[in-house]
């Protein structure tokens, strides 16, 4: 009997130890498919940075039919990667999304234009057809055209907007003089299709002064009010930023880790290594904390989006330093 009671007591202690070590679950929703755009999170997982913070992180890839804002709203994720225009638009419509960290310091968005279409400067946009992504990605473009005083309804004195799919076909097929591209992705699709950098002129939103913040981390306000959830996010952000800085310093290895996680098998080593090199330029200079000046520039750009701005009032409570202050100090 003594032996049995000793065994039971020992088993109970063992069970308590296991319970104490149970990692906290975190689900992350990405904005797009598995690629080097999200390398920091895959690196943090692969290198055990999440394990070190006692976290069990599930990374959910996105895609053309997945809106991170909706996944967050439906409770399908604790935290999501999203562009600020979409997040602020969702917030104004009643979904209280809060930016808790901003790993991307710079915007990768640009217009890539054919020189043989007569595009050398922004003055040459007049009378041309420009490819633009929609689903919330059009707002930086619209505010830029507003700044250039170019109507977007077509005609000789304005620009014709072509709703562009997530490819560069309109440029290759001469249906548009320019198309929307990211520095780390679609631009290289143009190059791989046979055009050379000498055939093109690119206009980076960052250099035009109309860039909006991309790929921030967002959680719901009500969840952040729970101290246990906040603590979980502090650990998640700390480990994620460790992953991002490792990826910046080891881009080829980071790209390989991304490829290991690509269940679709659609990505190639060359493309991912090139993408990681470009993405590292965008995360450089960020420790994860949102820069208030970058936030204000984004807000002003979105408020001035012509006759149909993405947001109509200055947001309140749309970001917090509470998580990064604890995670990074």
N, C-alpha and C positions, 0 to 999 in steps of 0.2 A: 504493500500500500504506500509505503514511504517512497519507493522508487517511482511509482506512478505519479504521485503528487509532485515529486521533484521534476519529472518529465513534463507534466502539465505546466508547472510554473516556468520551466525553461522555455517551453513552446510559446507561452504567453509573452515572455520577454522578447523572444525572437520575432513574434508577430508585431509587437509594439515598435521594435526597431525597424521593421519593414515599412510599417505605416509612417513612421517619422521620415523615412527616406523617399516616400512616394513623391515623384516630381509633379509639379503643377502643369496642367495642360494649357497650351496656348495654340489657337488656330489663327494662322496668318493667311489672308486672301491677297494674292498678287493681282496686279492690274492687267497683266498679259500672260502669255504662255511662258513656260520655263525657258529662260535665256539669261545672258550675262547682265541684262538690265537689273536683275535681282540677285546677282552673285553673292552679295554680302550675307544674305539670309541662308543660302545653301552652304556657304563657307562656314558660317557660325554653327550650323548643324553638323557638318562634316568634321570640323576640328574640335567638336565637343564643347564649344563655348556656351551653348544652351545647357548642356549637361552640368557644366560648372556652376551655373546659376540655378540648378535644380528645376529645370524646365523641360517638358516634353512638348516640342513644337511640331505641329503639323502644318506644312506649307501647301496651300491649295493654288495650283496654277489658274490663271484667268484665260480669257479668250474672247472672240468677237461677240459671243452671246452672254457674257458674264459681266455684270456691272458691280464693282466692289461696293458701291454705296448700297445697293439692294441686298447684297449678301450680308453686309454689316447690319442693315435694318432688320433682316429676317433672323438674326442670331446665328447665322452660319459661320461667323468668324468673330474673334475677339478684337482683331486689329487688321487694318487693310492698307495696302499701298494704293494711293490715289493721287491724281493731280488736283491742285488746289481749286481751279475753276469748278470742277465737278463737285468737290466737297462743299465749297461755299454755296453753290447753287442748291445742293441738297439741304444744307442747313437752313437756307432762307425758306425752303419749302416745308420745313418742319422736322427734318432728321438732324438731331443735334450732334453732328460729327465734330470732333475736336482734333486738331493737329497736335500730336504729342512728341513728334520728332521730325527732323527734316534732313535725312542723309544726303539728298542731292542739293548742292549749293547753286549749281547753274542749270540752265535750260538747254536741252539738246535739240530743240525744235528749230527748223529753218525751212525756207522756201528754196528749192533747187530748180534753177532755170536754165533753159537752153540758150546759148549765145546766138545760135542761128535763128532764134525766134525774135531776135532784136532786143534782148534784155541785157543791159549793162549796169544800169542803176535803177533805183526805185521809181524814177521819173518815167521809165519805160514800161511800167506796169499798165499805164493808161491804155485802154482799148484792148487789153489782152485777157485771155482766159487763164485763171489760176485755180489749181486743184487744192481743195481744202477738205480736211477731215472734219466730220461733224460728231455727234454724240458727246458734246461738251468740249471738244477739242477746237472748235471753230472760234471761240471767244477771243483768244489772243490775236487771231488773224483780223477779226472784225474791228477790234480796238486799234490795231495797227493801221488798217485802211482809213479809219476815222481820223487818226493822227495825220495821215498823208492827205486827208481831204479827198479821198477817192470813193465815190459811191460804189456800192457792190451790186447794183441792179443791172449792170451791163452798159452798153453804149460806148461811144468814142471817148467820153470824158471820165468813164469809170472802169471798173473791172467786172468781168463775168466770172461768177463763182461756179466751179464744177465740183459737185459733191463727189469726193474722191474715196474710193474703197481703200483698204489697207494694203495697197500695192502702188507701183509707180507706172503702170501701163499708160495712163494719159500722156505722160511725158515721152515715153518711148514711141508712142503711136502718133505723136504730134497733135493730140487733141487738146493739149494745154501747153502754154509757154513755160509754166512753172508748176511744180507739185509740192505738197507738204512732205517733208522727210525728217527723220531724226538723225542726228550726227552719227549715231551708233548702229543704225539699222538700214532704213530705206535708201539713204544716200548710197550705200554700198551695193544695194540692189541695182541702182542706176549704173554704177561702175561695172558691176559684174555682167550687165546686159550689153556692154560694149562701148558705152560713152566714156570719154576720158575726162579727168578734171579740167583739162583745157577746153573742153566743149561746153563747160558749165560755169555759171555764176551762182554762188550761194549767198543767201541773206539770212544770217542768224538772228533770231528774235532777241537773243541776249545783246547782240551788238546794236540792234535797232532800238533798244530801250523799251521794248514791249514784252519782255519775257515774263511768264508767270511761273510760279513754283510747281515743280513736278515731283512725283514719287515720294511724297511725304507719308508718314505713318499716322493713321487716324483711328480713334476709338470713340465710342459713344459716351456722351457726357454723364448719363446715369450710371454707367459702369464705373467710370472714373471716381464717382462719389464713394465707392466701396474701397476702404483702405487695403483690403486683401487683393483686390483687382489692381489697384494702383501699384502696390508692391510688385505684383507679377509683371506689370508693364515696365517698371523701373529695371528689373532684371532682364527683361526681354530686350529693351533698348540698349542696355549696356553690352549685352552679348552680341547684338546685331551690329552695333558700331564697331566692336572688336572684329567682327567678320568683315565689315566693309573696309576697314583699314588694312586688314590682312590681304584682302582682294586687290586693293590699290597697289600694295607692295609686291604682290605675287600674282600678276594678272594671268599669266599662262596657266598656273596651277588652279587659279579660281575658275578659269574657263573649262578646264578639265573636270572640275567638281560639278559645274553646271551640266556638262554633257553626261556625266554619270547619273544625273537626276532627271534627264530628259526622257520620260517614258515614251514619248511619241517617236523618238528616233529621227525627228525632222531636222535637227540642228547639225551643222558641220563644224569640225574643229577649227577650220580657217575662219569661218564667219564668227564663231564665238570668241576666239582669241582677239580678232579685230574689234569686235563689239566691246569686249572687256577693256581694251586699251582706250576706247573712246569714253566709256562709262566712267572710268577712273578719273578722267578730266573733269567730269561733272560732280563727282563726290568729293574731289580734292577741295580742301578749304572748309569742309564742314565737319564739326565734331559731333553732329547730330542735333544740336540746338537750333531752333528756328531763329533766323536773323530778322529782327523786327522791320528793318528797312526793306528787305526783300518781300516781306509780307505786305507792307504798305504799298509797295510798287504794284504787286499783284492785285490788290484790292482796287487801287485807282484805275488800273487797266481794265478790270472787269466792270467797274461802274461806268466807264466811258465807252462802252461797246456800241456806239451809234444809237439807233432808234430802239434797239432791242437788247439792252444790257443784260449780262448774265445774272447780276445781282442789282437790286434797286436801292438798297440801303446799306450803310456801313455795318459790317457784321460786328457782333459783340460776343465775346467768349469763344471765338472760333479756334483759338490756340492756347496752349499752356506751356510754361517752362517747368512746371512742377515735376514732371517725369525726368526730363534731361538734367535738371538741377541735382536731383538725387542720384541719377545714373552715372553722371560724368564727374561728379565732385567727390 
